[in-house]
Amino acid sequence: MSDKNFWEKMQINDMLVIDTIRRHSFDTIYFKDKDSKFIWNNYVHAKQLGVEKPDDLIGKTDMDFFPAEFAAKAREAELEIMRTGTPLLNILEELVVDEDTVKYYYASKYPLYDKNDQIVGTWGISRDITEQKKLEKELERSYHKMERLARVDDLSGLYNRRYFYETLEKYASLYERRTDGSTFALLVCDVDDMTHVNDIYGQQNGDLVLKSLAELFLENVRKEDTCFRTGGDEFALVLLDTDKISAVGLAKKLVELIANEPIILDGKREKVTVSAGLVLFENSDPDLSDLLSRAERKLNKSKREGKNKVSF
């Protein structure tokens, strides 16, 4: 084969390769000059920008198709690539189309060289990963939902016993390292005569009592406090950054509110009360079992002394 035929064949092959990439690539491919004007695009890119043929994009810029902020960011990146010769690889681009539509692209951008190895523009490849991102976000939402369900008691809507122990461990570790003297309080509550309520009014009304108490707790604690249902008719509250006077005041308030707000059971106003025990976390507590044991002893003291009170 002569040199002439060889180079002619190579030129034909180059054109075939370029045309194949232009027509059949699933990724967007584009080339730009130093002013970030398009000089070559493939069909996928043309379709993405809403034009019929790639040649219709020649001389246009991102400003002609994208929101100003997105286009300006792209131009800034291209200027940096041309200045340094360093490509940007595998970057995530977020395009806000409107209030309801966000598009995501996985992109790489490179410097464009001429025959003399001088940078004369940029070129890039991007892939639309919007559906993938939607799936990732949906999976993330599902994960957080499942994570929350694993922590929440179905009946009361409060956090459950498992998360109660996790929370205590977290705060015990946090506060034992503090040197400012701050601490947290643990309030444990038990509904008085719950068996009587269930026997007289039935389990369904007993559940209503538990739900009502849960709502009352949530409505009357601070945002930084956490409420739990730890057993059948047992509740616990973790009160952060508090002293004994403030914690006792809140505990007494809750006990009084419960006693003074009868619950309607089968059309009857039924007075419900709780007994409670309050303790403050101390660095001297050898472990959480000691903290819980102290709280239970205070609760039992309230039971022995006539119920409907808090011991501390």
Secondary structure, 3 states (H helix, E strand, C coil): CCHHHHHHHHHHHHHHHHHHHHHHCCCEEEEEECCCCEEEECHHHHHHCCCCCHHHHCCCCHHHCCCHHHHHHHHHHHHHHHHHCCCEEEEEEEEEEECCEEEEEEEEEEEEECCCCCEEEEEEEEEECHHHHHHHHHHHHHHHHHHHHHHECCCCCCECHHHHHHHHHHHHHHHCCCCCCCCCEEEEEEECCHHHHHHHHCHHHHHHHHHHHHHHHHHHCCCCCEEEECCCCEEEEEECCCCHHHHHHHHHHHHHHHHHCCEEECCEEECCCEEEEEEECCCCCCCHHHHHHHHHHHHHHHHHCCCCCEEC
